Amino acid sequence: MSKKENPIAVFDSGVGGISVLRQLVRIMPNENYIYYGDSLHAPYGTKTLEEVQRLTCEKAAELFQQGAKGLVVACNTATSAAVRMLREKYPEIPIVGIEPAVKPAATFMEHPRVLVLATPMTIRNEKLKHLMERYQDQAELIPVSCPGLMDFVERGDLHSKELRKYLTELFYEFQDRQIDGVVLGCTHYPFVETEIREILGDHVRIFDGGEGTAREMRRRLAEADLLNPAEEKGEVLYENSEHSKEKLQLCKALLENQL
């Protein structure tokens, strides 16, 4: 097998990165993929910077040993903490992180009011602060810390009364304010987009960075002459640190959007 047929690795702190994998498969259906979710150590958003760096770098090394030709870090927290380190250590390998879609959200209309949903660690991280500062003259960007929201997705709990109660309380302070857009700043959050829309209203534009990340990986692979020339549909191999059958079944169901 030539290196072009080697898989693209997709790494996440759990099952949320499946939202990015869906975009990758849509844009590059003929590629092979390894999806690794570190559900055993989830959530990353409440860990220290050093813990996230260690977990991300250790797993990236293993995925490269398995033959991965490129790596998508499909976790905003891990991207902020470790992508720069990984690029310095593996300069010859295409490595793409994910970034909250602040730019498109800040510029889709004149001075919108936008909620930026993210994990506590991403909210604290300087990278997100700098990103939001870049567009503060063009939009009112409001960071919203969402501790525990990713846990609903990790359990496959996407439509429950408990989830609706959580989101209703999360958005309570904004109920009397016009909200124009929402940035889903964690890859788990696209799986609860329907519930977010029901609470905030259909007029709210929702922005997710997954498609841009997938397109960037395709560009990097093309640049390195690593795109798979095969015409048939590629394979997806699922791995998870929990090693449970239920978690792997949840990954497959989320990819096929059957929940």
Number of C-alpha atoms within 10 A of each C-alpha: 5 7 13 19 20 20 25 27 26 27 30 28 31 30 32 26 30 30 24 29 27 19 19 25 19 12 15 18 18 18 23 21 25 22 26 26 29 21 20 12 15 18 20 26 26 15 14 11 17 11 13 23 19 14 16 24 17 11 15 23 14 11 22 17 10 13 15 24 23 25 24 27 26 35 30 27 33 27 24 22 23 20 22 13 13 20 14 9 12 13 10 11 17 23 22 24 24 28 25 24 21 25 17 14 27 26 13 14 13 9 17 18 20 24 23 25 21 28 23 19 23 27 20 14 15 12 15 22 13 11 15 21 13 13 17 14 11 18 21 17 23 15 20 18 19 21 15 14 21 27 17 19 22 20 12 19 16 19 15 12 10 12 18 17 10 16 18 17 11 15 14 12 9 12 11 7 8 12 18 21 23 27 28 24 31 29 28 28 23 24 22 20 16 13 18 21 15 11 14 21 13 11 10 15 16 19 21 25 24 27 19 16 22 25 16 19 24 20 14 18 20 13 11 13 11 18 21 20 10 12 9 9 12 16 14 17 13 16 17 21 15 15 13 10 9 11 22 20 12 20 25 16 14 21 19 11 13 8 12
